[in-house]
Amino acid sequence: MLLSLAFAAAGVAKLMGVRMIFDVFDAISVGQWVRCLTVIIEVGSAIMRWVPGLQAIAGALFVCTMIGASIAQLTVLPKPFVPALVLGVLSAITLWANRGQLFGNRAQLSVR
């Protein structure tokens, strides 16, 4: 639940046009359309996290978002990347826990 709230809050902050968020996307030099796309992904994923059968897709989108955030923070932004890394790890756990939704019952088999 906390992971969904974190992504929803981040998406809403981007949607509301918080000046700091605009500055971040300007610093990355990717344009504000990426901010809009990120809003859709973050808020949509937070909602999908609670829809039965879509948790794995939400986890995968969370992971992709945090990979992008970590790369931006490591290369361009003067911010620590640890929060993005922690959210990325939690997202990966969500994806792993629900991997059966992506690959059917084969993913539920234990490795021997």
ZITA-V284429 format. One record per run of one state. SS is the DSSP state (A for helix, B for strand, O for the rest). FROM is the first residue (numbers start at 1). TO is the last residue. If there is no record, write none. Layout:
# ZITA-V284429
SS_FROM_TO / SS_FROM_TO
This chain:
# ZITA-V284429
O_1_1 / A_2_16 / O_17_18 / A_19_28 / O_29_31 / A_32_48 / O_49_54 / A_55_75 / O_76_81 / A_82_97 / O_98_99 / A_100_108 / O_109_112
